[in-house]
Amino acid sequence: MADDDVEELAALEKESKEFDKDAEIDRILKAFKLDAYAVLDIQPGVPDSDIKIVYRKKSLLIHPDKTRNPSAPDAFDRLKKAQTELLDEKHRERLDEAIADARMLLIRERKWTVDSPELKEAAFARDWREKTREVLIDGELRRRKQVKAQMQEEGRQQRKEEEELADRKRKRDHEQAWEQSREQRIGSWREFQKGGAVPGAGGGGGGGAEKAKKKKKLKPIG
């Protein structure tokens, strides 16, 4: 094989790999991000070991250091988050419950049974995915409302505590101001007492004049 052919083949192979990377990045970004299974492109119920294998393979494919695609960092982060969610027992349990609920809702809406042959058709699988989206969105909206209500309640509680603290501070400040002015009040009262004493007490003046007053004698009868 000529050198030119080898170089051309290598260029085509590289282009093909870049195409695969771009296609996977596009798929991840278009996947419903509340469904970690959809992001990783795996079926519910797979063991943790399979989740780790799929994640490693895809993360190596779309790693930002190995592609010039500007969307690679965002796709890589979503992939990592999906793996983390599926390896979290509680999160995965909630996701599995939502998927199971979506299936039962469809069966009830269409008045089928769990043994209905329609459940094996591709159309049902597609409808199931759409129903799962609805259930997950509804659950997320309710979760956000709960978080918002909790934050509002915490805000009210915090404001109440701040008001109580401010009220206690005002009382302390008032008591401190009252105590600090105690000596001043006592001094003012003493000054008042001095200024209001009977003039000339202990000496002449008005006091002597009062003592100089003579009592009138009563005249005897007859």
C-alpha positions as CSV (number, residue, x, y, z in Angstrom):
1,M,0.0,0.0,0.0
2,A,1.4,3.4,-1.0
3,D,2.2,6.0,1.6
4,D,-0.5,8.3,0.2
5,D,-3.1,5.6,0.7
6,V,-2.0,4.9,4.2
7,E,-2.3,8.6,5.1
8,E,-5.7,8.9,3.5
9,L,-6.9,5.8,5.3
10,A,-5.7,7.3,8.6
11,A,-7.4,10.6,7.9
12,L,-10.7,8.8,7.1
13,E,-10.4,6.7,10.3
14,K,-9.8,9.9,12.4
15,E,-12.7,11.6,10.7
16,S,-14.9,8.6,11.4
17,K,-13.9,8.7,15.1
18,E,-14.7,12.4,15.3
19,F,-18.1,11.7,13.7
20,D,-18.8,9.0,16.4
21,K,-17.8,11.4,19.1
22,D,-20.0,14.2,17.8
23,A,-22.9,11.8,17.4
24,E,-22.6,10.6,21.0
25,I,-22.2,14.1,22.3
26,D,-25.4,15.1,20.4
27,R,-27.2,12.1,21.7
28,I,-26.3,12.8,25.3
29,L,-27.4,16.4,25.1
30,K,-30.7,15.5,23.5
31,A,-31.4,12.7,26.1
32,F,-34.0,13.5,28.8
33,K,-31.6,14.6,31.6
34,L,-34.0,13.5,34.4
35,D,-33.7,10.0,33.1
36,A,-30.2,8.8,33.9
37,Y,-30.8,5.5,32.0
38,A,-31.6,7.6,28.8
39,V,-28.4,9.7,29.3
40,L,-26.3,6.5,29.5
41,D,-28.4,4.8,26.9
42,I,-28.9,1.6,29.0
43,Q,-32.0,-0.3,30.1
44,P,-33.4,-0.2,33.6
45,G,-32.4,-3.1,35.8
46,V,-28.8,-3.4,34.7
47,P,-26.2,-4.2,37.4
48,D,-23.9,-1.6,38.7
49,S,-21.0,-3.2,37.0
50,D,-22.6,-2.7,33.6
51,I,-23.3,1.0,34.4
52,K,-19.6,1.5,35.2
53,I,-18.5,-0.2,32.0
54,V,-20.8,1.8,29.8
55,Y,-19.8,5.0,31.6
56,R,-16.1,4.4,31.1
57,K,-16.5,3.6,27.4
58,K,-18.6,6.7,26.7
59,S,-16.5,9.0,28.9
60,L,-13.4,8.0,27.1
61,L,-15.1,8.6,23.7
62,I,-16.4,12.1,24.5
63,H,-13.8,13.3,26.9
64,P,-13.1,17.1,26.3
65,D,-9.4,16.4,26.1
66,K,-10.0,14.1,23.2
67,T,-12.3,16.1,21.0
68,R,-12.6,19.6,19.7
69,N,-16.3,19.6,20.0
70,P,-17.2,22.7,22.1
71,S,-20.2,20.8,23.6
72,A,-18.0,18.0,25.0
73,P,-17.7,19.5,28.5
74,D,-21.4,19.8,28.9
75,A,-22.1,16.3,27.6
76,F,-19.3,14.8,29.8
77,D,-20.8,16.5,32.9
78,R,-24.2,15.0,32.1
79,L,-22.7,11.6,31.6
80,K,-20.9,11.8,34.9
81,K,-24.0,12.9,36.7
82,A,-26.1,10.1,35.2
83,Q,-23.6,7.5,36.5
84,T,-23.6,9.1,39.9
85,E,-27.4,9.0,40.1
86,L,-27.6,5.4,39.1
87,L,-25.0,4.3,41.6
88,D,-26.9,6.1,44.3
89,E,-29.3,3.5,45.7
90,K,-32.0,6.0,46.8
91,H,-31.9,8.0,43.6
92,R,-32.0,4.9,41.4
93,E,-34.9,3.5,43.5
94,R,-37.0,6.7,42.9
95,L,-36.2,6.6,39.2
96,D,-37.2,2.9,38.9
97,E,-40.4,3.7,40.8
98,A,-41.2,6.5,38.3
99,I,-40.6,4.2,35.4
100,A,-42.8,1.5,36.9
101,D,-45.6,4.0,37.7
102,A,-45.5,5.3,34.1
103,R,-46.0,1.7,32.8
104,M,-49.0,1.1,35.2
105,L,-50.6,4.4,34.3
106,L,-50.5,3.5,30.6
107,I,-52.0,0.1,31.3
108,R,-54.8,1.6,33.4
109,E,-55.5,4.3,30.8
110,R,-55.9,1.8,28.1
111,K,-57.7,-0.7,30.3
112,W,-55.2,-3.4,29.6
113,T,-53.7,-6.1,31.8
114,V,-50.1,-6.9,32.6
115,D,-50.4,-9.8,30.2
116,S,-51.8,-7.8,27.3
117,P,-49.8,-8.6,24.1
118,E,-49.7,-4.8,23.2
119,L,-47.1,-4.4,26.0
120,K,-44.5,-6.2,23.8
121,E,-44.9,-3.9,20.8
122,A,-42.5,-1.1,19.9
123,A,-45.3,1.4,20.0
124,F,-45.8,0.7,23.7
125,A,-42.1,1.1,24.4
126,R,-42.2,4.5,22.8
127,D,-45.3,5.5,24.6
128,W,-43.8,4.2,27.9
129,R,-40.8,6.5,27.4
130,E,-43.0,9.5,26.9
131,K,-45.1,8.6,29.9
132,T,-42.0,8.2,32.0
133,R,-41.0,11.8,30.9
134,E,-44.3,13.1,32.1
135,V,-44.1,11.3,35.5
136,L,-40.5,12.5,36.0
137,I,-41.4,16.1,35.1
138,D,-44.4,16.0,37.5
139,G,-42.2,14.6,40.3
140,E,-39.5,17.2,39.7
141,L,-42.1,20.0,39.7
142,R,-43.5,18.8,43.0
143,R,-40.0,18.4,44.5
144,R,-39.2,22.0,43.5
145,K,-42.4,23.3,45.0
146,Q,-41.6,21.5,48.3
147,V,-38.1,22.9,48.3
148,K,-39.5,26.4,47.6
149,A,-42.1,26.0,50.4
150,Q,-39.4,24.8,52.7
151,M,-37.1,27.7,51.9
152,Q,-40.0,30.1,52.5
153,E,-40.8,28.5,55.8
154,E,-37.1,28.7,56.8
155,G,-37.1,32.3,55.7
156,R,-40.1,33.1,57.9
157,Q,-38.6,31.2,60.8
158,Q,-35.3,33.1,60.3
159,R,-37.1,36.5,60.2
160,K,-39.0,35.6,63.4
161,E,-35.8,34.7,65.1
162,E,-34.2,37.9,64.0
163,E,-37.1,39.9,65.2
164,E,-37.0,38.2,68.6
165,L,-33.3,38.8,68.8
166,A,-33.8,42.5,67.9
167,D,-36.6,42.8,70.5
168,R,-34.4,41.2,73.2
169,K,-31.6,43.6,72.2
170,R,-33.9,46.6,72.5
171,K,-34.9,45.5,76.0
172,R,-31.3,45.0,77.1
173,D,-30.3,48.4,75.7
174,H,-33.2,50.0,77.5
175,E,-32.3,48.3,80.8
176,Q,-28.6,49.3,80.4
177,A,-29.6,52.9,79.6
178,W,-31.9,52.9,82.7
179,E,-29.2,51.6,84.9
180,Q,-26.5,53.9,83.5
181,S,-28.8,56.9,84.2
182,R,-29.5,55.8,87.8
183,E,-26.7,57.9,89.4
184,Q,-27.8,60.9,87.4
185,R,-31.4,60.4,88.6
186,I,-30.2,60.1,92.2
187,G,-28.1,63.2,91.9
188,S,-30.9,65.2,90.4
189,W,-33.2,64.1,93.2
190,R,-30.7,65.2,95.8
191,E,-30.3,68.5,94.2
192,F,-34.1,68.9,94.1
193,Q,-34.3,68.0,97.8
194,K,-31.7,70.6,98.6
195,G,-33.4,73.3,96.6
196,G,-36.8,72.6,98.2
197,A,-35.8,72.7,101.9
198,V,-37.5,75.3,104.1
199,P,-35.4,78.5,103.9
200,G,-33.5,79.7,107.0
201,A,-33.7,76.3,108.7
202,G,-31.3,76.3,111.7
203,G,-30.9,80.2,111.7
204,G,-32.8,83.5,111.6
205,G,-35.1,84.8,109.0
206,G,-38.5,83.5,108.2
207,G,-38.2,80.7,110.8
208,G,-37.6,83.3,113.6
209,A,-40.6,85.3,112.5
210,E,-42.8,82.3,112.7
211,K,-41.6,81.6,116.2
212,A,-42.3,85.3,117.2
213,K,-46.0,84.9,116.5
214,K,-48.0,85.0,119.8
215,K,-51.0,83.0,120.5
216,K,-54.2,84.9,121.3
217,K,-55.3,84.5,124.9
218,L,-58.9,83.6,125.5
219,K,-60.9,86.1,127.6
220,P,-62.4,84.7,130.8
221,I,-66.3,84.6,131.0
222,G,-68.0,86.8,133.5
